[in-house]
Amino acid sequence: MSLSFPAHLKHGGNLNRILELKDGGCNSSETQECFELGGVRLKAVNGDFPLLANLAEMTRKAVPKQVVKAYLRKRQSPAPQPT
């Protein structure tokens, strides 16, 4: 299976988003949650994202950088304290 040029760009962008989330301290379930916010459903196996199991989904739609940035900001903000 060869990827079209747009599919290749989406795949590469989504790989970058996964790395950004990993660098931001996210685990696989948090990465899945963020990607679902961006409209992409990843399959995780033992905390990893198998390439072939996720190829169709990762080439279908690219998760925007803004979704990942907003997710990381929300994740890093302190929880509201009860009054």
LUMLO-169093 format. One line per field, with one value per residue (C-alpha): residue number from 1; residue in three letters; x, y, z. Coordinates in steps of 0.05 Angstrom, whole numbers, plus 5000, padded with zeros to 4 digits. Layout:
REM LUMLO-169093
seq c(NUM  ...) $
type c(ALA  ...) $
xx c(X  ...) $
yy c(Y  ...) $
zz c(Z  ...) $
//
This chain:
REM LUMLO-169093
seq c(1  2  3  4  5  6  7  8  9  10  11  12  13  14  15  16  17  18  19  20  21  22  23  24  25  26  27  28  29  30  31  32  33  34  35  36  37  38  39  40  41  42  43  44  45  46  47  48  49  50  51  52  53  54  55  56  57  58  59  60  61  62  63  64  65  66  67  68  69  70  71  72  73  74  75  76  77  78  79  80  81  82  83) $
type c(MET  SER  LEU  SER  PHE  PRO  ALA  HIS  LEU  LYS  HIS  GLY  GLY  ASN  LEU  ASN  ARG  ILE  LEU  GLU  LEU  LYS  ASP  GLY  GLY  CYS  ASN  SER  SER  GLU  THR  GLN  GLU  CYS  PHE  GLU  LEU  GLY  GLY  VAL  ARG  LEU  LYS  ALA  VAL  ASN  GLY  ASP  PHE  PRO  LEU  LEU  ALA  ASN  LEU  ALA  GLU  MET  THR  ARG  LYS  ALA  VAL  PRO  LYS  GLN  VAL  VAL  LYS  ALA  TYR  LEU  ARG  LYS  ARG  GLN  SER  PRO  ALA  PRO  GLN  PRO  THR) $
xx c(5000  5030  5005  4981  5017  4961  4957  5033  5029  4972  5010  5074  5036  5000  5066  5093  5031  5043  5115  5093  5045  5098  5148  5092  5089  5026  5016  4981  4911  4920  4946  4884  4840  4873  4869  4795  4785  4817  4772  4822  4811  4877  4884  4934  4964  5003  5014  5039  5006  5017  5031  4988  4929  4928  4951  4882  4861  4926  4923  4849  4853  4908  4901  4914  4973  4923  4886  4950  4972  4904  4904  4973  4954  4892  4930  4984  4938  4927  4861  4811  4812  4746  4723) $
yy c(5000  5066  5131  5190  5255  5285  5220  5221  5292  5274  5213  5253  5308  5259  5226  5294  5306  5239  5259  5328  5295  5245  5303  5338  5279  5245  5171  5129  5138  5214  5213  5174  5224  5283  5251  5237  5311  5322  5270  5213  5146  5112  5039  5026  4958  4953  5028  5031  5051  4997  5026  4979  4980  5057  5071  5083  5128  5168  5181  5200  5264  5306  5329  5404  5430  5476  5415  5387  5454  5466  5395  5404  5471  5442  5382  5425  5476  5466  5435  5485  5485  5474  5535) $
zz c(5000  4979  5010  4970  4982  5026  5066  5076  5103  5151  5175  5187  5222  5267  5285  5304  5348  5383  5397  5423  5471  5493  5504  5543  5591  5564  5568  5515  5543  5546  5475  5453  5489  5455  5387  5397  5411  5342  5309  5304  5340  5355  5377  5433  5449  5514  5515  5443  5378  5325  5257  5214  5263  5261  5190  5159  5216  5218  5143  5143  5183  5215  5286  5287  5329  5365  5393  5422  5450  5483  5511  5541  5571  5602  5628  5660  5692  5766  5787  5817  5893  5929  5968) $
//
